[in-house]
């Protein structure tokens, strides 16, 4: 292939690419906007979900500890039934 043929092909490719970009500039801009939105959503997800997982794990640990304390209360003191009722209500989110 001659040097002139190569330059002609390069020029044709450049013109086709330029025409494509001009014709599809709105779509290309929308794609860029959507990519940016996806990145933002990923960051938002990471910032919001990770703390939620940590909080859920803490709630689970505290609930297990409360259940263990409740068992100890039941074994050692039958008079404290009202504490048992309060704990069960709190676990269910009911007012005490």
PyMOL commands that place a pseudoatom at each C-alpha (Angstrom):
pseudoatom trace, name=CA, resn=UNK, resi=1, chain=A, elem=C, hetatm=0, pos=[0.000, 0.000, 0.000]
pseudoatom trace, name=CA, resn=UNK, resi=2, chain=A, elem=C, hetatm=0, pos=[1.398, 3.368, -0.947]
pseudoatom trace, name=CA, resn=UNK, resi=3, chain=A, elem=C, hetatm=0, pos=[1.901, 6.311, 1.370]
pseudoatom trace, name=CA, resn=UNK, resi=4, chain=A, elem=C, hetatm=0, pos=[-0.833, 8.247, -0.461]
pseudoatom trace, name=CA, resn=UNK, resi=5, chain=A, elem=C, hetatm=0, pos=[-3.305, 5.396, -0.027]
pseudoatom trace, name=CA, resn=UNK, resi=6, chain=A, elem=C, hetatm=0, pos=[-2.551, 5.199, 3.694]
pseudoatom trace, name=CA, resn=UNK, resi=7, chain=A, elem=C, hetatm=0, pos=[-3.017, 8.962, 4.150]
pseudoatom trace, name=CA, resn=UNK, resi=8, chain=A, elem=C, hetatm=0, pos=[-6.245, 8.807, 2.134]
pseudoatom trace, name=CA, resn=UNK, resi=9, chain=A, elem=C, hetatm=0, pos=[-7.550, 5.993, 4.342]
pseudoatom trace, name=CA, resn=UNK, resi=10, chain=A, elem=C, hetatm=0, pos=[-6.530, 7.879, 7.483]
pseudoatom trace, name=CA, resn=UNK, resi=11, chain=A, elem=C, hetatm=0, pos=[-8.285, 11.007, 6.236]
pseudoatom trace, name=CA, resn=UNK, resi=12, chain=A, elem=C, hetatm=0, pos=[-11.415, 8.999, 5.369]
pseudoatom trace, name=CA, resn=UNK, resi=13, chain=A, elem=C, hetatm=0, pos=[-11.376, 7.364, 8.808]
pseudoatom trace, name=CA, resn=UNK, resi=14, chain=A, elem=C, hetatm=0, pos=[-10.952, 10.769, 10.467]
pseudoatom trace, name=CA, resn=UNK, resi=15, chain=A, elem=C, hetatm=0, pos=[-13.871, 12.230, 8.503]
pseudoatom trace, name=CA, resn=UNK, resi=16, chain=A, elem=C, hetatm=0, pos=[-16.099, 9.234, 9.260]
pseudoatom trace, name=CA, resn=UNK, resi=17, chain=A, elem=C, hetatm=0, pos=[-15.236, 9.408, 12.939]
pseudoatom trace, name=CA, resn=UNK, resi=18, chain=A, elem=C, hetatm=0, pos=[-15.862, 13.148, 13.038]
pseudoatom trace, name=CA, resn=UNK, resi=19, chain=A, elem=C, hetatm=0, pos=[-19.226, 12.711, 11.300]
pseudoatom trace, name=CA, resn=UNK, resi=20, chain=A, elem=C, hetatm=0, pos=[-20.171, 9.914, 13.681]
pseudoatom trace, name=CA, resn=UNK, resi=21, chain=A, elem=C, hetatm=0, pos=[-19.280, 12.008, 16.735]
pseudoatom trace, name=CA, resn=UNK, resi=22, chain=A, elem=C, hetatm=0, pos=[-21.191, 15.005, 15.436]
pseudoatom trace, name=CA, resn=UNK, resi=23, chain=A, elem=C, hetatm=0, pos=[-24.227, 12.887, 14.603]
pseudoatom trace, name=CA, resn=UNK, resi=24, chain=A, elem=C, hetatm=0, pos=[-24.173, 11.067, 17.943]
pseudoatom trace, name=CA, resn=UNK, resi=25, chain=A, elem=C, hetatm=0, pos=[-22.874, 13.791, 20.238]
pseudoatom trace, name=CA, resn=UNK, resi=26, chain=A, elem=C, hetatm=0, pos=[-26.095, 13.865, 22.267]
pseudoatom trace, name=CA, resn=UNK, resi=27, chain=A, elem=C, hetatm=0, pos=[-25.945, 10.109, 22.799]
pseudoatom trace, name=CA, resn=UNK, resi=28, chain=A, elem=C, hetatm=0, pos=[-22.283, 10.250, 23.722]
pseudoatom trace, name=CA, resn=UNK, resi=29, chain=A, elem=C, hetatm=0, pos=[-22.986, 13.015, 26.240]
pseudoatom trace, name=CA, resn=UNK, resi=30, chain=A, elem=C, hetatm=0, pos=[-25.862, 10.974, 27.702]
pseudoatom trace, name=CA, resn=UNK, resi=31, chain=A, elem=C, hetatm=0, pos=[-23.610, 7.922, 28.010]
pseudoatom trace, name=CA, resn=UNK, resi=32, chain=A, elem=C, hetatm=0, pos=[-21.010, 10.015, 29.837]
pseudoatom trace, name=CA, resn=UNK, resi=33, chain=A, elem=C, hetatm=0, pos=[-23.710, 11.399, 32.149]
pseudoatom trace, name=CA, resn=UNK, resi=34, chain=A, elem=C, hetatm=0, pos=[-25.011, 7.906, 32.880]
pseudoatom trace, name=CA, resn=UNK, resi=35, chain=A, elem=C, hetatm=0, pos=[-21.509, 6.611, 33.597]
pseudoatom trace, name=CA, resn=UNK, resi=36, chain=A, elem=C, hetatm=0, pos=[-20.978, 9.466, 36.064]
pseudoatom trace, name=CA, resn=UNK, resi=37, chain=A, elem=C, hetatm=0, pos=[-24.329, 8.702, 37.707]
pseudoatom trace, name=CA, resn=UNK, resi=38, chain=A, elem=C, hetatm=0, pos=[-23.417, 5.024, 38.065]
pseudoatom trace, name=CA, resn=UNK, resi=39, chain=A, elem=C, hetatm=0, pos=[-20.127, 5.975, 39.733]
pseudoatom trace, name=CA, resn=UNK, resi=40, chain=A, elem=C, hetatm=0, pos=[-21.964, 8.316, 42.110]
pseudoatom trace, name=CA, resn=UNK, resi=41, chain=A, elem=C, hetatm=0, pos=[-24.485, 5.598, 42.975]
pseudoatom trace, name=CA, resn=UNK, resi=42, chain=A, elem=C, hetatm=0, pos=[-21.673, 3.114, 43.655]
pseudoatom trace, name=CA, resn=UNK, resi=43, chain=A, elem=C, hetatm=0, pos=[-20.033, 5.566, 46.048]
pseudoatom trace, name=CA, resn=UNK, resi=44, chain=A, elem=C, hetatm=0, pos=[-23.375, 6.327, 47.716]
pseudoatom trace, name=CA, resn=UNK, resi=45, chain=A, elem=C, hetatm=0, pos=[-24.078, 2.610, 48.104]
pseudoatom trace, name=CA, resn=UNK, resi=46, chain=A, elem=C, hetatm=0, pos=[-20.672, 1.972, 49.659]
pseudoatom trace, name=CA, resn=UNK, resi=47, chain=A, elem=C, hetatm=0, pos=[-21.077, 4.890, 52.071]
pseudoatom trace, name=CA, resn=UNK, resi=48, chain=A, elem=C, hetatm=0, pos=[-24.598, 3.917, 53.136]
pseudoatom trace, name=CA, resn=UNK, resi=49, chain=A, elem=C, hetatm=0, pos=[-24.547, 0.111, 53.131]
pseudoatom trace, name=CA, resn=UNK, resi=50, chain=A, elem=C, hetatm=0, pos=[-21.294, -0.468, 55.002]
pseudoatom trace, name=CA, resn=UNK, resi=51, chain=A, elem=C, hetatm=0, pos=[-22.409, 1.464, 58.109]
pseudoatom trace, name=CA, resn=UNK, resi=52, chain=A, elem=C, hetatm=0, pos=[-25.790, -0.315, 57.948]
pseudoatom trace, name=CA, resn=UNK, resi=53, chain=A, elem=C, hetatm=0, pos=[-24.061, -3.698, 57.990]
pseudoatom trace, name=CA, resn=UNK, resi=54, chain=A, elem=C, hetatm=0, pos=[-21.985, -2.628, 60.962]
pseudoatom trace, name=CA, resn=UNK, resi=55, chain=A, elem=C, hetatm=0, pos=[-25.095, -1.396, 62.779]
pseudoatom trace, name=CA, resn=UNK, resi=56, chain=A, elem=C, hetatm=0, pos=[-26.974, -4.589, 62.003]
pseudoatom trace, name=CA, resn=UNK, resi=57, chain=A, elem=C, hetatm=0, pos=[-24.088, -6.652, 63.362]
pseudoatom trace, name=CA, resn=UNK, resi=58, chain=A, elem=C, hetatm=0, pos=[-24.014, -4.534, 66.515]
pseudoatom trace, name=CA, resn=UNK, resi=59, chain=A, elem=C, hetatm=0, pos=[-27.786, -4.917, 66.988]
pseudoatom trace, name=CA, resn=UNK, resi=60, chain=A, elem=C, hetatm=0, pos=[-27.421, -8.674, 66.581]
pseudoatom trace, name=CA, resn=UNK, resi=61, chain=A, elem=C, hetatm=0, pos=[-24.611, -8.816, 69.173]
pseudoatom trace, name=CA, resn=UNK, resi=62, chain=A, elem=C, hetatm=0, pos=[-26.568, -6.678, 71.636]
pseudoatom trace, name=CA, resn=UNK, resi=63, chain=A, elem=C, hetatm=0, pos=[-29.713, -8.745, 71.143]
pseudoatom trace, name=CA, resn=UNK, resi=64, chain=A, elem=C, hetatm=0, pos=[-27.804, -11.964, 71.814]
pseudoatom trace, name=CA, resn=UNK, resi=65, chain=A, elem=C, hetatm=0, pos=[-26.269, -10.392, 74.927]
pseudoatom trace, name=CA, resn=UNK, resi=66, chain=A, elem=C, hetatm=0, pos=[-29.708, -9.263, 76.093]
pseudoatom trace, name=CA, resn=UNK, resi=67, chain=A, elem=C, hetatm=0, pos=[-31.124, -12.735, 75.534]
pseudoatom trace, name=CA, resn=UNK, resi=68, chain=A, elem=C, hetatm=0, pos=[-28.265, -14.239, 77.555]
pseudoatom trace, name=CA, resn=UNK, resi=69, chain=A, elem=C, hetatm=0, pos=[-28.902, -11.764, 80.380]
pseudoatom trace, name=CA, resn=UNK, resi=70, chain=A, elem=C, hetatm=0, pos=[-32.602, -12.600, 80.260]
pseudoatom trace, name=CA, resn=UNK, resi=71, chain=A, elem=C, hetatm=0, pos=[-31.826, -16.299, 80.692]
pseudoatom trace, name=CA, resn=UNK, resi=72, chain=A, elem=C, hetatm=0, pos=[-29.625, -15.462, 83.671]
pseudoatom trace, name=CA, resn=UNK, resi=73, chain=A, elem=C, hetatm=0, pos=[-32.405, -13.359, 85.227]
pseudoatom trace, name=CA, resn=UNK, resi=74, chain=A, elem=C, hetatm=0, pos=[-34.919, -16.165, 84.736]
pseudoatom trace, name=CA, resn=UNK, resi=75, chain=A, elem=C, hetatm=0, pos=[-32.633, -18.637, 86.460]
pseudoatom trace, name=CA, resn=UNK, resi=76, chain=A, elem=C, hetatm=0, pos=[-31.592, -16.464, 89.402]
pseudoatom trace, name=CA, resn=UNK, resi=77, chain=A, elem=C, hetatm=0, pos=[-34.630, -14.310, 90.138]
pseudoatom trace, name=CA, resn=UNK, resi=78, chain=A, elem=C, hetatm=0, pos=[-38.224, -15.289, 89.424]
pseudoatom trace, name=CA, resn=UNK, resi=79, chain=A, elem=C, hetatm=0, pos=[-39.488, -12.014, 90.928]
pseudoatom trace, name=CA, resn=UNK, resi=80, chain=A, elem=C, hetatm=0, pos=[-38.106, -9.902, 88.042]
pseudoatom trace, name=CA, resn=UNK, resi=81, chain=A, elem=C, hetatm=0, pos=[-40.708, -10.944, 85.452]
pseudoatom trace, name=CA, resn=UNK, resi=82, chain=A, elem=C, hetatm=0, pos=[-41.325, -7.292, 84.576]
pseudoatom trace, name=CA, resn=UNK, resi=83, chain=A, elem=C, hetatm=0, pos=[-37.728, -7.032, 83.261]
pseudoatom trace, name=CA, resn=UNK, resi=84, chain=A, elem=C, hetatm=0, pos=[-38.384, -9.974, 81.016]
pseudoatom trace, name=CA, resn=UNK, resi=85, chain=A, elem=C, hetatm=0, pos=[-41.499, -8.293, 79.657]
pseudoatom trace, name=CA, resn=UNK, resi=86, chain=A, elem=C, hetatm=0, pos=[-39.583, -5.032, 79.113]
pseudoatom trace, name=CA, resn=UNK, resi=87, chain=A, elem=C, hetatm=0, pos=[-36.800, -6.808, 77.226]
pseudoatom trace, name=CA, resn=UNK, resi=88, chain=A, elem=C, hetatm=0, pos=[-39.202, -8.713, 74.983]
pseudoatom trace, name=CA, resn=UNK, resi=89, chain=A, elem=C, hetatm=0, pos=[-41.122, -5.509, 74.234]
pseudoatom trace, name=CA, resn=UNK, resi=90, chain=A, elem=C, hetatm=0, pos=[-37.901, -3.651, 73.429]
pseudoatom trace, name=CA, resn=UNK, resi=91, chain=A, elem=C, hetatm=0, pos=[-36.771, -6.400, 71.024]
pseudoatom trace, name=CA, resn=UNK, resi=92, chain=A, elem=C, hetatm=0, pos=[-40.069, -6.104, 69.181]
pseudoatom trace, name=CA, resn=UNK, resi=93, chain=A, elem=C, hetatm=0, pos=[-39.849, -2.305, 69.120]
pseudoatom trace, name=CA, resn=UNK, resi=94, chain=A, elem=C, hetatm=0, pos=[-42.860, -1.857, 71.375]
pseudoatom trace, name=CA, resn=UNK, resi=95, chain=A, elem=C, hetatm=0, pos=[-42.989, 0.961, 73.913]
pseudoatom trace, name=CA, resn=UNK, resi=96, chain=A, elem=C, hetatm=0, pos=[-42.220, -0.093, 77.458]
for i in range(1, 96): cmd.bond("trace and resi %d" % i, "trace and resi %d" % (i + 1))
show_as sticks, trace
zoom trace
